[in-house]
Amino acid sequence: MTALTLADSFLNDLDELEEEESVDKDSKVADREEELCSKPSVVLEERVSLLRESERYCQHMRSILNFMSRTNDVVAEEGNKEYEIIVESNEVLSKIDEESNRVHRLLVEKYSHKFPELETLVPEKLDYAKVVLRIRNQMDMTQIELNDILPPTSVMVISVTGSTTSGAPLAHDVLQKCIDDCNEIIGLDNDRIMILNYLESRMAKIAPNTTELIGAALTAMLIGTAGGLEKLAAVPACNLTCLGQHKYRDLAGFGNQAIMPHTGILYYADLVQAAPPPLRRKILKIVAAKTTLCARVDAHSNSLTDTSAAQAMVQEIKSKIELLCAPQKAQQVKALPAPDIATSKSKRGGKRVRKAKDKLRITELRGLANK
């Protein structure tokens, strides 16, 4: 009887310990929840303009505005200030694209509470910013005019989807931040257009033949990536096809075939894109070889207006594209010529005939028997 009492008391002690541990855990969880609820929600708000507020960017844009007002010729050498601005503009353009994508992600994250379906309906970031500036907190889409921004089909889909969306109007401060993001995206795009216009106006004087072949925008990108016209002229054609290629580390679930290997800036030239997709790799190699020749002509030529070499190359590439795209000629069945009885031979000759005769010829022993 005494042993049973000790066992029962021991089990009761274990039960009490388990109950105390569970109570302690529940109290700790409750205290943590109260602590989190009592603290104000802190949102790490990223600054809208990181690039346009930097001193280097502002200095670069001021230099472009200063040089755009001048009409003097540009000398393609390392000591020239304007030439260095042109080379640096390629890096600024890439930073503008990165900054625009960053601000677009922030804008989508904020405005998705108002119109979550808009991101899929308007994938282009500039159009998305313009549409957000028009819609704002308006819930009735029939009162918003979007025909000057989007095609009529997209406007109709947005009107129908916006009338049945599950979003709610944004707070005043959140809406103001969305408006600031939209203005930032539009401002970055205006700066990008200004830089491209400036480069197009200067490329015809720095590299006229290369500009005639692939265009001013791609010429500026190639010169900026290579580090100058002299360095671009030293790049072999086999490496020029990969110049400016982006290495995608995050494939988002796609295989390596989705990233188009060995395709750089030249892949987007008009001559390459004009060719059918199966022939673009072949045309890319041809355009790269001609671009290298044009860059060497521009780097070592004294004439800034003679583009006859590039024009001849353009016509040659177009003729090769037409030749490669032309359908193959169908093989025609030709009839055998009529035999000429007067000159025809009665016996045929050749390897087959000799082999056939060797099978039926008289052996050496048989020939000796008849002597």
Buried (B, 14 or more C-beta within 10 A) or exposed (E): EEEEEEEEEEEEEEEEEEEEEEEEEEEEEEEEEEEEEEEEEEEEEEEBBBBBEEEEBEEBBEBBEEBEEEEEEBEBEEEBEBBBBBBBBBEBBBBBEEBBEBBBEBBBEBBEBBBBBBBEBBEEBBBBBBBBBEBBEEBEBEEBEBEEBBEEEBBEBBBEBBEEBEBEEBEEEBBEBBBBBBBBBBBBBEBBEBBBBBBBBBBBBBBBBBBBBBBBBBBBBBBBBBBBBBBBBBBEBEEBBBBBBEEEEEEEEEEEEEEBEEBBBBBBBEBBEEBEEEBBBBBBBBBBBBBBBBBBBBBEEEEBEEBEBBEEBBEEBEEBBEEBEEEEEEEEEEEEEEEEEEEEEEEEEEEEEEEEEEEEEEEEEEEEEEE
